[in-house]
Amino acid sequence: MVFSSLLFLFRYLPVVLLLYFLCPKKLRNLLLFVVSLIFYAWGEPVYVVLMLFSTAVDYTHGLMVDHFKRAGNLPAARRAVASSMIINLALLGFFKYTDFFIGNINALFGTEIPLLGIALPIGISFYTFQTMSYTVDVYRGEAKVQRNIISFGAYVALFPQLIAGPIVQYKTVAEQLDERHEDFDKFAYGVTRFMTGLGKKVLLANSAGIIWDSVSGGDLTSLPVLSAWIGILAYTFQIYFDFSGYSDMAIGLGSMLGFRFLENFNYPYMSKSITEFWRRWHISLGSWFRDYVYIPLGGNRKGFAKQIRNICVVWLLTGFWHGASWNFVLWGVYFGVLLIIEKLFLLKVLEKAPAIVGHIYTMFLVIVSWVIFALTDTSQLFAYLGALFGAGGALFDESSLYLLTNNVILLVILAIASTPLPKYLAQKLMGRLSEIPASLVQNLAYIAIMIVSVAYLVDASYNPFLYFRF
């Protein structure tokens, strides 16, 4: 079940909200746990068992960590944290990476070990990282142990951000699990934030995705330069509006239920360096690797050489986290190298250069990175990279011009929508109106987004969520 589906919008969500606000406060976590398991089981019933197992493992390990810390036995507490991480990473490794390693062993040694062909549990990368953060937070004293397994289960399975994030660290919602306040203002904000995300996903991301699919589905060895750039520009906007739209919907749903999730995107395509880009893109993932990998390794506190090592480790893991394929490893290495170069000298140069220079530099490298990210077949990947720079044999052809004339207005809209300009203009307009007309105009705008999005969904057969595969 996806947020941008008629089933979710008109059946699941209304029923859940009705039950939630009719339910006594002390039973709301139980209700959330149950309805979240139903949400997950809708697509993969068998893997609900896996989620329940992960919940039980980390709940009991949290109790163990707390017990040993209270007893003053820190070595035993550290062993409990290590045990939790080993079990979680073993589950993630088995389901996500087993066939990858078998395939590479077969290719390297000429063996014929059969692949397991295990279906990847949806969202396992996200909820595994969430549950691992819990025991670490308890060990560090950054969160109190959760003694109510229902409340902990509600955290693990919470449907708004279960499938594709944002990755919610336990310490950021620990108090909200036990005591949160739902009110009209939070609910109203949640509704408008959800509608914003729905519009991003359905009207912008899906439209961009159709262009990308039409370009990437052809013969990449003879792809003209213009077609290649139009295609990857479309994917650049698709992945942003797809994932940031999902995050907006997740944050909105959380607000309706009384939760406050941290932001996951902050206009990343406005960045003037790769360092800045990764402070603005998928913020929850970057924060997770910073808090649970980079800083524990020493961060930048143990000399420049070890800082470079730590960056390498983080970005190798970041790439591999995204998928069991060499293109994701290459994508992680690509950004790791760029970030190291900026650390060494380039960031100082960019800070002195005009802002437009840093912006062009950043967007060029980010757009190229999306080719590496999007194409898991390495032969297609290098063919597309070559096509961007003329390897296809032509700058443009009739199909390129047709593609441009048909989609240039959409690409301009997508570019503008990825900046703060629409929000700025809307705030200016609202500021010129009195309170009642401003509220009316704003509400009508959100209703229009909802109506147009639903109308699109009624006939649309194209409605993927890119980050569901992670």
N, C-alpha and C positions, 0 to 999 in steps of 0.2 A: 504494500500500500504506500503510495506516495502522496505528499501534501497537495500536489497539483493534479489531483484526480477528483472526479465528481463523487466517487465513493467516499473519499475522505471528507470533502467539503460539505456534502449534504446528508451524509449518514453517520459516519464515525464521529466526527468532531462535534456536531450538535448534541448527539447522545451523550458523549463523554462530558461535555460542559454542563449539560442539564443534570446528570448524575452527580457531578463534582460539587455543584453548588447546592444541591439538595442534601448531599451527604454531610453528616456531622463532621466538624473539623478533625476530631480525633481519629476518624476513619478515612480521611482523604488520602493519606499515604498508601493505605491498603488498596483503595480504589485505583490510584495511579499505578500501583504495581500491577494489578490485574489487567487494567485496560492497556497498559504498555506491553504486557506479554501478549495480549490479543493482537495488538498492532503489529508486533514482530512476527507472531505466528501466522499472520495472514499470508505472508509470502513464503515462510520457511518454518512450518510447524515443528519439524524434527530438531531444529537448532535452538528451540526454546530450552531444551534440556541442557545444552551447552551454556546458555546464559544463566540458568539456575545454578549450574555447577560453579561458574565463575563467581556468582554472587555468594555462594556458600563458602568457597575457598577464601575469598578476600574478607568476608565478614569474620570468619573464625581466625584468620591470620591477624586481623586488626585487634581482636580480643587478646590474642597471644602476645602481640607487641606491647599492648597496654599493660598486661599482667607482668611481663618480664621487666618493663621499665619501672613499674611500681615497686617491684622486688629488688630493684637496683642491679638487675642482671642484664646489662647492656649487650654483652656478646650474644646472649640468647635472643634478645630483641632483634639484633641485626640478622641473626640466622632466620628468624621468622620473616623479616622483610625479604631476605634473599630467597626464601622458600616460596613466598608469594610471587615474586618476580619470575622465578624459574618456571613455576606452573603456568602463569599467564603467558609468558613468552613461548613456552613449549606448545601450548594450545594454538597460539597465533602462528608459530612456525609450522606446525603440522598441517593446519588447514590451508594456510596461505602459500607456503614455500616448499612443501615436500616435492610436488611435481616439478618445480623449477630446478631443484637440486638433482633429482633423478634424471631429468632431461639433459642437464649439463654433464652429469657423470657419463651418461650414455654417449653423448657427443664427444667427450674427451677421451674415453677409454674404449669406445666401440662396443660397449655392453648393450644388452637388450632388456634392461630391467623395466618391467611394465609400469606405466604411470598409474597412480591410484585413481585419478579422475574424480577427486573429491570436490563437490561444489563449495565455493567460498561462502561462508556465512556472511550475510549482508551486515556491514558496519562493524565487523569484528576488530578492525584496526582502531576504531574510535573507542568502543566500549572497553577494550582491553587496556588501552592507555589510561582511561578514566579509573578503572578499578585498581590498576597498579599505583596510581597517585594516592589512593586512600591510605594504604599501609605506610607509605613513605611519609605522608603528612602526619599520621599518628605518631610515628617514630620521632619525627622532628619536633613534635609538640605544636605543630601549626594547626592542628585540628583535634578535637576530642574524639575519643573512640565512640563509635555508634553501636549501642547495645541493643537497639531494636532492629531485628533483621528485616522487618517489613519496610521500615524507613530506609535502610540501606539498599534493599531491593528496588525501592522506588527510585533511588539515585542511579543505580546501575541501568535500569530498564526504561528510564524516563523517556517517553516517546517523542517529545519535541525535538530532542537532539540525539536520539539513539542511533539513527542510521548514518548520518553524515556530519555530526558535530553541530556547533562547535564543541571541542573537547573541553568538558567542564571538570576542572580540578575539584576534588572533594572539598578542599579548604574554602573554596569560593562560595559553596552552597551549604556548608555544614549546618550553619545556624538556621538557614531557610528550611531545611528538611524538618527540623523540630518545631520551628515557630516562624510562620510567614503570614503576611497580612494581605488578603485579597481585597481590592476595593474597586470602585467604578473607574477611577482615573487610570489605574494599572490595566484594567480590562480594556478600556477604550484605547489606550496606547498600544496594547497588544494587538487589537483588531487592526488598527491602522498600519502597524509595523508588518503584520502578516499580509495585509493586502498589498503593501509595497513590495514585499518579497515575491508574492504571487505574480504581480505584474512583471517584475524583473525576469522571473523564470519563464512564464508562459509567453509573454509578448516580445521580450527581448532575446533571452537566451535561445529559445526554440527557433526563432526566426534566423538568428545567426548560425545556429547549428545546421539548418537546412543548407545554407551556402557552403559550409565546411564539408558536409557529407557529399555534396555534389562535386566539389573539387577534389577531395582526397580519394573519392571512389573511382576516379578515372586512371588513365595511364600516366603515372608520375614521371616516367622517363622522358616523355615528350611534352611536359607541362610548360606552357609559356610563363615567363617571369611575372607578367601582370596577373594571370590566373592564380599563380602560387601565392603571391602577396595578398590578393583578395581573400583567398581561402584561409590563410593563416591569420589574417586580421579578423576574419569572422570567428575563428576558433578562439582567438584572444578575448573577444567580447563574450563569446558563448560561455567559456569556462568561468569568467568573472561574474556574469549575471546569473549563471546557473548556481554557482556555489555561494555567492553573496546573497542571492535571492533565497536559497535554502536557509542560510544563516539568519536572514531577516525573519523568515517564517518561524524558525525555531525560537528566536528571541521573543517574537510576538506571542507565540503559543505559551512560552514560559511566563511571560508577563500576565497573560490571561489567568494563569493558574497561581499567580502570586510569587513566581520566581524572578530573579534578576540574573540573567546570563551576561557574561562579559562580551564585548564587541569582538567580531572576528575579522572585519575588514574596515579599512579607513582610506578609501580612495587610493588604492595602490598604484593606479596608472598615472597619478600625479607625481610620482617619486622622481627624484633627481639623482639617485644612485641605487645600486643594487642593495646596498646596506639598508637604505631607507625603504626600498620596496618590501624587504622581508620584515620590516617593522609594521607594515601596513597590510600585508597579505597573509591570510590564514593565521591570524595573530595567536589563536589558541594552540596551534601546533608548535609555532615558534616558541611560545611561552613554556610549553611542556618540555621541549628539548632543552631549553635554557635552564629550567628549574630542576630537571631530573637527570640530565646528562652533562650539559656543558659546565654548569657550576660545580657539581660533584667531582668532575674531572679536574677541576682547578680553575676553570674559566680563564681569565686573563691575569690571575694573581701569582702565577708561578713562572713568569718569564715569557718572552715573546715566542720562543721555540715551542713551548708546551701549549701556548695559546693557539698557534697554527695547527698543532696536532689535534687539539680539541675541536677546532673548526672542521678539520678533515673528518674526524669521527662523527660529529653531529650531522654533517651533510651526506656522508655515506649512508648513515642510518635513515636520514630524512628521505633520500631517494628510494632506498629499499623499502621503507615503510609504505610508500605509495603503491608498490606493486611488485610481484615476482617476475620481473622481466629486466633484461639488461638495459633497456632504454631508460628505465627509472633510475638505475644505478648511475648511468651516464648523466642523466639530468641532475642528480644530486652532486656528482663530481663537478659538473659544469658550474653550478652555482657556488660550490665550495671554493673552486679556483678563483672565480670572479671576486668573491668576498675577501679572499686572502690578498689578491692584487690590490683591492681597495684599502685593506688594512696596511699594506706595505707602503704605498705612496699615492695611489690614484685618488683616494677620498680627499686628500688635501688639495690636489689639483682641481677636482670638481667643485670644491667649496669656493675656490677663487674664480672659477669660470662663470660666465653668464648662466642663469637658471635654465635657459632653453637648451644649452649645450648638454647639461646633465640630464635633462628630460629626454632629449633625442637619444643620447647614449644609452640610457636606461631602457627606454621602450624598444629600441632596436634589439638589445640583448634579451629582453624578456620575450619579445615576439619570436625570436629564434628559439628560445628555450621551449616554447610551446610546441614546436615541431618535434623536438626530442620527447616531450611528454606525451604527445597525442598518438604517436605511431610506434606501436610495440614491435612491429616487424622492422628489423634493422636495415634491410635492403630498401624498404619503402622510406624509412627515415632519411637515409643518406640520399636517396633519389629526390626527395622533397627538398632537403637542404640544398642540393645542387640546383634544383629548379629555381629556387629563390634568386640564384646568382647567374642564371643563364644556361645551365647545363641542359635544359630542355630544348634548346636550339632556337628559340624565338622570344622576342620581347613581348609580343602579343599576337593574337589572331582574332578571327571573327567571334569565336566563342568567348574570348577574354573581354572584348568590347561589349558584347551582349551581357555578360556577367556584370561588368562595371555599370553600364547604363541602367540595368534592372535593379541594382542594389546600392548605388552610390548614396541615395537619400537615406536608406536604412543604416548604412555604415556611418554616415554623419550623425544620425540620431543616436546610434550606439556610442560613438565617441563622446558626444556631449553628455549623454546620460551617465557616463563613467566618471564625470567630474562633479565638483560641488556646485556647478553653475545652476542646474535645475532647482536645487534646494535653496540657493541664494535668491533666485528670481521669485520663487514661491513665497519665501519669507518677506521679500520686498512688497509683493502684491498683497499679502495678508496684512502687512503693516500699514498699508494705505486704506484699508477697509476698517470699518468699525467692528466691534466684537461679534455681533450677530451675523452680518453678511460674511465676515471672514470665516466663521465657523461653518456657515452654510455652504460657501464655496468649497472649503476643504472637504467637507463630508460628501458633497456631490462628486468631487474629483475621485475620492476613494471608491464611491459606489460605481462610478464609471469604469474605473480600473477592474473592479470585481466583475461587472457585467460583461465587459469586453473579454476578460480572461476566461470566464465561464463559456461564453459564446465560442471562443477559440477551442476550448477543450471538448465541446460537444462534437465537433467535426474532426478534431485533430487526431492523427494516429502517431504523430511524432512528439514524444514527451519524455525524453530520457533525463535521468539525473546522473551527471558524469561521475560524481564522487561516491555513488553507490557501490562502485566496483572496488572501493578501498576498504 
